[in-house]
Amino acid sequence: MFGEPSTSSSWPFRRTAGSARIAARLGCERGTLLWLLNGKAGVLANTAPALEDIGWGTAEHWMRMQASYELAQARRDRTAAERPVRALHA
């Protein structure tokens, strides 16, 4: 579906035996965990408590980060849609 994220050398988090164990504790696939850690997937409300359970911050922190990201995206999209179209002069 998404491909294998560990093949991209630009991603800071890579596939390791540790990532497989963490994914199992979270109840997700290793690729899904890597997508999340590398900013390629969002945090769902049911994922945030699982991240909290393994000691990776609070669920509230994860949800605030996700909400902030979504708000920034909406503002960017809105600004892009409101830009006037300028005529091209030859």
Secondary structure, 3 states (H helix, E strand, C coil): CCCCHHHCCCCCCCCCHHHHHHHHHHCCCHHHHHHHHCCCCCCCCCCHHHHHHCCCCCHHHHHHHHHHHHHHHHHHHHHHHHCCCCCCCC
